[in-house]
Amino acid sequence: MTLSGVTTLLFDTYGTVVDWRTTVADEGRRLAREKNLAAIDWDAFADAWRAGYQPAMNSIRAGERAWTTNDSLQRQRLDEIVTEFGVSGLSESDKDDFNRVWHRLRPWPDSVAGLLRLKSKFTIGTLSNGSFYLLANMAKHSGLPWDCIISADNFHHFKPDAEVYLGAVELFGGDAGRIMLVAAHNYDLGAARGYGLRTAFITRPSEYGPEQKNDLKADSDWDIITDSIGGVADALGA
């Protein structure tokens, strides 16, 4: 099957388009300097913050807690890890601002140029577990040229729940084969393919730092396999 019918590219965002780990760790170091905080390993702090992401979403998927946005889940996890890492001296306002680091994530070096190439030929947007508010702020802050933002907030479900992928398909007229999901995570692409979407895998071997074990390579024959958003553009003739 050719890719000539693809008209829309939707992007996972954390890790695929933006470098969450480096941004969070750098902002932690900035905060530590400003507040004269005790020395800690901010890379490990970023990892621990992210590690709470899936368990929190799983509790919502399992019906153990009511729907809440990713912003709220991240803020709750921040309260936990400042205690775990012995970070003291932060006000509630400081923590609220630090939580918004997720709204200020920096793009990978290839992201903006690659997205602009794709935008010239396709409709491009997000399909992310991030909140709508977060994704809008991130786009403004980092110059991400989306045509549209689709968030877990639209469906009150987190990926890989079917409602997210099928909801996106419905938003774009119901033809899944015209939509491609671009992601650095094999599980996300596997779910998308199961609902009829086309798939593009981008390797981001430094997403989780030197200890990364997952998603170092494609684990299936995705429609496109590359190491940059520009590589997706190349494959699609953009």
C-alpha positions as a Markdown table, in Angstrom:
| # | Residue | x | y | z |
|---|---|---|---|---|
| 1 | Met | 0.0 | 0.0 | 0.0 |
| 2 | Thr | 1.4 | 3.4 | -0.9 |
| 3 | Leu | 1.4 | 6.5 | 1.2 |
| 4 | Ser | -0.1 | 8.7 | -1.5 |
| 5 | Gly | -3.5 | 8.9 | 0.3 |
| 6 | Val | -2.1 | 10.4 | 3.5 |
| 7 | Thr | -3.3 | 13.9 | 4.1 |
| 8 | Thr | -2.8 | 14.4 | 7.8 |
| 9 | Leu | 0.1 | 13.8 | 10.1 |
| 10 | Leu | -0.5 | 13.7 | 13.9 |
| 11 | Phe | 2.4 | 13.7 | 16.3 |
| 12 | Asp | 3.0 | 12.2 | 19.6 |
| 13 | Thr | 4.8 | 15.1 | 21.3 |
| 14 | Tyr | 6.8 | 14.2 | 24.5 |
| 15 | Gly | 10.0 | 12.6 | 23.3 |
| 16 | Thr | 9.0 | 12.7 | 19.6 |
| 17 | Val | 8.9 | 16.4 | 19.0 |
| 18 | Val | 10.3 | 17.9 | 22.2 |
| 19 | Asp | 13.2 | 16.9 | 24.5 |
| 20 | Trp | 11.5 | 16.7 | 27.8 |
| 21 | Arg | 14.3 | 15.2 | 29.9 |
| 22 | Thr | 17.0 | 17.9 | 29.1 |
| 23 | Thr | 14.5 | 20.7 | 29.4 |
| 24 | Val | 13.2 | 19.6 | 32.8 |
| 25 | Ala | 16.7 | 18.9 | 34.2 |
| 26 | Asp | 18.0 | 22.3 | 33.0 |
| 27 | Glu | 15.1 | 24.2 | 34.5 |
| 28 | Gly | 15.6 | 22.3 | 37.8 |
| 29 | Arg | 19.2 | 23.5 | 37.8 |
| 30 | Arg | 18.1 | 27.0 | 37.1 |
| 31 | Leu | 15.6 | 26.9 | 39.9 |
| 32 | Ala | 18.3 | 25.5 | 42.3 |
| 33 | Arg | 20.6 | 28.5 | 41.5 |
| 34 | Glu | 17.8 | 31.0 | 42.0 |
| 35 | Lys | 16.6 | 29.5 | 45.2 |
| 36 | Asn | 19.9 | 28.4 | 46.5 |
| 37 | Leu | 18.7 | 24.8 | 46.8 |
| 38 | Ala | 20.8 | 21.9 | 48.0 |
| 39 | Ala | 22.6 | 20.0 | 45.3 |
| 40 | Ile | 20.7 | 17.1 | 43.8 |
| 41 | Asp | 20.8 | 15.1 | 40.6 |
| 42 | Trp | 18.4 | 16.9 | 38.3 |
| 43 | Asp | 18.6 | 14.4 | 35.5 |
| 44 | Ala | 17.4 | 11.7 | 38.0 |
| 45 | Phe | 14.8 | 14.1 | 39.2 |
| 46 | Ala | 13.5 | 14.5 | 35.7 |
| 47 | Asp | 13.4 | 10.7 | 35.2 |
| 48 | Ala | 11.5 | 10.3 | 38.5 |
| 49 | Trp | 9.0 | 12.9 | 37.5 |
| 50 | Arg | 8.4 | 11.2 | 34.2 |
| 51 | Ala | 8.3 | 7.8 | 35.9 |
| 52 | Gly | 5.0 | 8.7 | 37.6 |
| 53 | Tyr | 3.3 | 9.5 | 34.3 |
| 54 | Gln | 2.1 | 6.1 | 33.2 |
| 55 | Pro | 1.1 | 4.8 | 36.7 |
| 56 | Ala | -1.1 | 7.9 | 37.2 |
| 57 | Met | -2.7 | 7.5 | 33.8 |
| 58 | Asn | -3.2 | 3.8 | 34.5 |
| 59 | Ser | -5.2 | 4.6 | 37.6 |
| 60 | Ile | -7.6 | 6.7 | 35.5 |
| 61 | Arg | -7.8 | 4.0 | 32.8 |
| 62 | Ala | -8.7 | 1.4 | 35.5 |
| 63 | Gly | -11.5 | 3.6 | 36.9 |
| 64 | Glu | -9.7 | 4.0 | 40.2 |
| 65 | Arg | -9.9 | 7.8 | 40.0 |
| 66 | Ala | -11.9 | 10.3 | 38.0 |
| 67 | Trp | -10.6 | 11.9 | 34.8 |
| 68 | Thr | -8.1 | 14.7 | 35.4 |
| 69 | Thr | -5.7 | 16.4 | 33.1 |
| 70 | Asn | -2.0 | 15.5 | 32.6 |
| 71 | Asp | -1.2 | 18.9 | 34.1 |
| 72 | Ser | -2.9 | 17.9 | 37.4 |
| 73 | Leu | -1.2 | 14.5 | 37.4 |
| 74 | Gln | 2.2 | 16.1 | 36.9 |
| 75 | Arg | 1.6 | 18.6 | 39.7 |
| 76 | Gln | 0.6 | 15.8 | 42.1 |
| 77 | Arg | 3.8 | 13.8 | 41.2 |
| 78 | Leu | 5.9 | 16.9 | 41.8 |
| 79 | Asp | 4.7 | 17.1 | 45.4 |
| 80 | Glu | 5.9 | 13.5 | 45.8 |
| 81 | Ile | 9.3 | 13.8 | 44.3 |
| 82 | Val | 10.4 | 17.1 | 46.0 |
| 83 | Thr | 10.0 | 15.1 | 49.2 |
| 84 | Glu | 11.7 | 12.0 | 47.8 |
| 85 | Phe | 14.7 | 14.1 | 46.7 |
| 86 | Gly | 14.8 | 16.3 | 49.8 |
| 87 | Val | 14.1 | 19.5 | 47.9 |
| 88 | Ser | 13.0 | 22.2 | 50.4 |
| 89 | Gly | 12.4 | 25.9 | 50.3 |
| 90 | Leu | 10.0 | 25.9 | 47.4 |
| 91 | Ser | 6.7 | 27.8 | 47.8 |
| 92 | Glu | 3.5 | 26.5 | 46.3 |
| 93 | Ser | 3.9 | 29.3 | 43.7 |
| 94 | Asp | 7.4 | 28.0 | 42.9 |
| 95 | Lys | 6.1 | 24.5 | 42.4 |
| 96 | Asp | 3.2 | 25.7 | 40.2 |
| 97 | Asp | 5.7 | 27.5 | 38.0 |
| 98 | Phe | 8.1 | 24.6 | 37.9 |
| 99 | Asn | 5.2 | 22.3 | 36.9 |
| 100 | Arg | 4.7 | 24.5 | 33.9 |
| 101 | Val | 8.2 | 23.5 | 32.7 |
| 102 | Trp | 6.2 | 20.9 | 30.8 |
| 103 | His | 4.6 | 23.8 | 28.9 |
| 104 | Arg | 8.0 | 25.1 | 27.9 |
| 105 | Leu | 9.7 | 21.9 | 26.6 |
| 106 | Arg | 12.3 | 22.6 | 23.9 |
| 107 | Pro | 12.0 | 20.9 | 20.5 |
| 108 | Trp | 14.7 | 18.5 | 19.2 |
| 109 | Pro | 17.0 | 20.3 | 16.8 |
| 110 | Asp | 15.3 | 18.8 | 13.7 |
| 111 | Ser | 11.7 | 19.4 | 14.8 |
| 112 | Val | 10.7 | 22.8 | 13.7 |
| 113 | Ala | 12.3 | 22.7 | 10.3 |
| 114 | Gly | 10.9 | 19.2 | 9.7 |
| 115 | Leu | 7.4 | 20.3 | 10.7 |
| 116 | Leu | 7.5 | 23.3 | 8.5 |
| 117 | Arg | 8.4 | 21.1 | 5.5 |
| 118 | Leu | 5.5 | 18.8 | 6.3 |
| 119 | Lys | 3.1 | 21.6 | 6.9 |
| 120 | Ser | 3.7 | 22.8 | 3.3 |
| 121 | Lys | 2.0 | 19.6 | 2.0 |
| 122 | Phe | 0.0 | 18.1 | 4.9 |
| 123 | Thr | -2.2 | 19.1 | 7.8 |
| 124 | Ile | -0.1 | 18.6 | 10.9 |
| 125 | Gly | -1.2 | 18.4 | 14.5 |
| 126 | Thr | -0.7 | 16.8 | 17.9 |
| 127 | Leu | -2.1 | 13.6 | 19.2 |
| 128 | Ser | -0.8 | 13.7 | 22.7 |
| 129 | Asn | -1.6 | 12.8 | 26.3 |
| 130 | Gly | -0.6 | 16.3 | 27.2 |
| 131 | Ser | -3.3 | 18.7 | 28.2 |
| 132 | Phe | -4.8 | 21.1 | 25.5 |
| 133 | Tyr | -3.6 | 24.1 | 27.5 |
| 134 | Leu | -0.1 | 22.6 | 27.8 |
| 135 | Leu | 0.1 | 21.8 | 24.1 |
| 136 | Ala | -1.0 | 25.2 | 23.1 |
| 137 | Asn | 1.5 | 26.9 | 25.4 |
| 138 | Met | 4.3 | 24.6 | 24.2 |
| 139 | Ala | 3.5 | 25.4 | 20.6 |
| 140 | Lys | 3.7 | 29.1 | 21.3 |
| 141 | His | 6.8 | 28.9 | 23.4 |
| 142 | Ser | 8.8 | 26.6 | 21.1 |
| 143 | Gly | 7.5 | 27.7 | 17.7 |
| 144 | Leu | 5.8 | 24.4 | 16.8 |
| 145 | Pro | 3.7 | 25.2 | 13.7 |
| 146 | Trp | 0.7 | 23.0 | 14.3 |
| 147 | Asp | -2.4 | 23.4 | 12.2 |
| 148 | Cys | -4.4 | 21.9 | 15.1 |
| 149 | Ile | -4.0 | 20.5 | 18.6 |
| 150 | Ile | -5.7 | 17.2 | 19.6 |
| 151 | Ser | -5.2 | 16.2 | 23.2 |
| 152 | Ala | -6.3 | 13.5 | 25.5 |
| 153 | Asp | -8.5 | 16.3 | 27.0 |
| 154 | Asn | -10.7 | 16.1 | 23.9 |
| 155 | Phe | -11.7 | 12.5 | 24.7 |
| 156 | His | -11.2 | 12.2 | 28.5 |
| 157 | His | -9.0 | 9.2 | 27.7 |
| 158 | Phe | -5.2 | 8.7 | 27.5 |
| 159 | Lys | -3.3 | 6.8 | 24.8 |
| 160 | Pro | -3.3 | 4.0 | 24.1 |
| 161 | Asp | -7.1 | 3.9 | 24.8 |
| 162 | Ala | -9.0 | 3.3 | 21.6 |
| 163 | Glu | -11.1 | 6.5 | 22.2 |
| 164 | Val | -8.1 | 8.7 | 21.5 |
| 165 | Tyr | -7.2 | 7.2 | 18.1 |
| 166 | Leu | -10.8 | 6.7 | 17.0 |
| 167 | Gly | -11.7 | 10.1 | 18.2 |
| 168 | Ala | -9.0 | 11.7 | 16.1 |
| 169 | Val | -10.1 | 9.7 | 13.0 |
| 170 | Glu | -13.7 | 11.0 | 13.6 |
| 171 | Leu | -12.4 | 14.5 | 13.8 |
| 172 | Phe | -10.8 | 14.2 | 10.4 |
| 173 | Gly | -13.8 | 12.7 | 8.6 |
| 174 | Gly | -13.6 | 9.0 | 9.5 |
| 175 | Asp | -11.0 | 7.7 | 7.1 |
| 176 | Ala | -8.2 | 6.3 | 9.2 |
| 177 | Gly | -6.0 | 5.5 | 6.2 |
| 178 | Arg | -5.6 | 9.2 | 5.4 |
| 179 | Ile | -4.0 | 9.8 | 8.8 |
| 180 | Met | -0.5 | 9.0 | 9.9 |
| 181 | Leu | 0.7 | 8.9 | 13.5 |
| 182 | Val | 4.3 | 10.0 | 13.9 |
| 183 | Ala | 5.9 | 8.8 | 17.2 |
| 184 | Ala | 9.1 | 7.7 | 18.9 |
| 185 | His | 7.2 | 5.0 | 20.8 |
| 186 | Asn | 6.5 | 1.6 | 19.4 |
| 187 | Tyr | 3.5 | 1.0 | 21.7 |
| 188 | Asp | 1.8 | 4.1 | 20.4 |
| 189 | Leu | 2.3 | 3.2 | 16.8 |
| 190 | Gly | 1.1 | -0.4 | 17.5 |
| 191 | Ala | -2.2 | 0.9 | 18.9 |
| 192 | Ala | -2.6 | 3.4 | 16.0 |
| 193 | Arg | -2.0 | 0.7 | 13.4 |
| 194 | Gly | -4.6 | -1.4 | 15.1 |
| 195 | Tyr | -7.2 | 1.3 | 14.4 |
| 196 | Gly | -6.2 | 1.7 | 10.8 |
| 197 | Leu | -3.8 | 4.7 | 11.0 |
| 198 | Arg | -0.6 | 4.8 | 9.0 |
| 199 | Thr | 2.6 | 4.9 | 11.0 |
| 200 | Ala | 6.0 | 6.6 | 11.1 |
| 201 | Phe | 8.6 | 5.8 | 13.7 |
| 202 | Ile | 11.3 | 8.3 | 14.7 |
| 203 | Thr | 14.3 | 7.0 | 16.7 |
| 204 | Arg | 15.1 | 9.2 | 19.7 |
| 205 | Pro | 17.8 | 7.2 | 21.4 |
| 206 | Ser | 18.5 | 9.9 | 24.0 |
| 207 | Glu | 14.9 | 10.6 | 25.1 |
| 208 | Tyr | 15.4 | 8.8 | 28.4 |
| 209 | Gly | 19.1 | 9.4 | 28.7 |
| 210 | Pro | 22.0 | 6.9 | 28.9 |
| 211 | Glu | 19.8 | 4.3 | 30.6 |
| 212 | Gln | 17.2 | 4.2 | 27.9 |
| 213 | Lys | 16.2 | 0.6 | 27.1 |
| 214 | Asn | 13.0 | 1.0 | 25.1 |
| 215 | Asp | 12.3 | 2.4 | 21.6 |
| 216 | Leu | 15.9 | 2.3 | 20.6 |
| 217 | Lys | 14.8 | 0.9 | 17.3 |
| 218 | Ala | 11.6 | 0.1 | 15.4 |
| 219 | Asp | 10.1 | -3.2 | 16.6 |
| 220 | Ser | 7.8 | -3.6 | 13.6 |
| 221 | Asp | 7.6 | -2.7 | 9.9 |
| 222 | Trp | 6.1 | 0.7 | 10.3 |
| 223 | Asp | 5.3 | 2.6 | 7.1 |
| 224 | Ile | 8.2 | 5.0 | 7.7 |
| 225 | Ile | 11.3 | 4.4 | 9.9 |
| 226 | Thr | 13.7 | 7.3 | 10.3 |
| 227 | Asp | 15.8 | 9.3 | 12.8 |
| 228 | Ser | 14.2 | 12.7 | 12.3 |
| 229 | Ile | 11.1 | 14.6 | 11.4 |
| 230 | Gly | 13.0 | 15.7 | 8.3 |
| 231 | Gly | 13.3 | 12.0 | 7.4 |
| 232 | Val | 9.5 | 11.7 | 7.6 |
| 233 | Ala | 9.3 | 14.7 | 5.2 |
| 234 | Asp | 11.8 | 13.0 | 2.9 |
| 235 | Ala | 9.8 | 9.8 | 2.8 |
| 236 | Leu | 6.6 | 11.7 | 2.0 |
| 237 | Gly | 8.1 | 14.0 | -0.6 |
| 238 | Ala | 7.6 | 17.2 | 1.3 |
